[in-house]
Amino acid sequence: MSKKKYDGLFSEPNEVHAFIIGLSEVVCPWAPRFRVKQDKPPEPTRDCPFKYIFDEYHYYVGGRAMGVLAWVGIGVLLMLAIKAVWF
């Protein structure tokens, strides 16, 4: 019996990198280092994961959406904590 290769969600490292970069850009309170509004990706450098973002843009956008949901969850938790303490 041969093992089947998993070919689904997050099956390659580039997909995970794009997702984590998108998530981090939203959750972290500083401005993103890279802009992805270009027709073709620039040449990748040692510290520039731009090619991952360009090739796996749907994972990058999914990471950004999860970052927004994380902030919504943080806001709800803060609201509940404040409500429990002051009211």
C-alpha positions in Angstrom: 0.0 0.0 0.0 1.3 3.4 -0.9 0.5 6.5 1.2 -1.6 9.1 -0.5 -0.2 12.6 -0.5 -2.3 15.1 1.3 -3.4 17.6 -1.3 -5.8 19.8 0.6 -5.7 23.0 2.7 -2.2 24.1 3.9 -0.5 21.2 2.1 2.5 23.3 1.2 4.8 25.6 3.3 4.2 28.5 1.0 0.5 28.4 1.8 1.2 28.4 5.5 3.6 31.3 5.1 1.1 33.4 3.1 -1.6 32.7 5.8 0.7 33.6 8.7 1.9 36.8 7.0 -1.7 37.9 6.3 -2.7 37.1 9.9 0.3 38.9 11.4 -0.2 42.0 9.3 -3.7 42.5 10.8 -3.2 41.3 14.4 0.1 43.3 14.9 -0.5 47.0 15.5 2.1 48.3 13.0 1.9 48.9 9.3 2.6 46.0 6.8 6.0 45.9 5.3 4.8 44.8 1.8 2.2 45.9 -0.6 0.6 43.3 -2.9 -1.2 45.5 -5.4 1.0 44.8 -8.3 0.7 42.8 -11.5 3.8 40.7 -11.0 5.8 39.9 -8.0 9.2 41.5 -7.6 12.3 39.4 -7.4 12.4 37.7 -3.9 15.2 38.6 -1.6 16.4 36.9 1.6 14.0 38.8 3.9 11.1 39.4 1.5 8.5 36.7 1.4 6.6 38.6 -1.2 6.6 35.7 -3.7 4.7 33.5 -1.2 2.1 36.2 -0.8 1.7 36.7 -4.6 1.5 33.0 -5.4 -0.8 32.1 -2.6 -2.8 35.3 -2.4 -6.1 33.5 -1.3 -4.3 32.2 1.8 -2.9 35.6 2.5 -6.4 37.2 2.3 -7.7 34.3 4.5 -5.1 35.1 7.1 -6.0 38.8 7.0 -9.7 37.8 7.5 -8.8 35.6 10.5 -6.8 38.5 11.9 -10.0 40.7 11.7 -11.9 38.0 13.4 -9.2 37.7 16.1 -9.6 41.4 16.8 -13.4 41.1 17.0 -12.9 38.2 19.5 -10.4 40.3 21.5 -12.9 43.2 21.6 -15.7 40.9 22.8 -13.6 39.5 25.5 -12.5 43.0 26.6 -16.2 44.1 26.6 -17.2 41.1 28.7 -14.3 41.7 31.1 -15.2 45.4 31.6 -18.9 44.5 32.0 -18.1 41.9 34.7 -15.9 44.3 36.6 -17.8 47.5 36.5 -21.5 46.4 36.3 
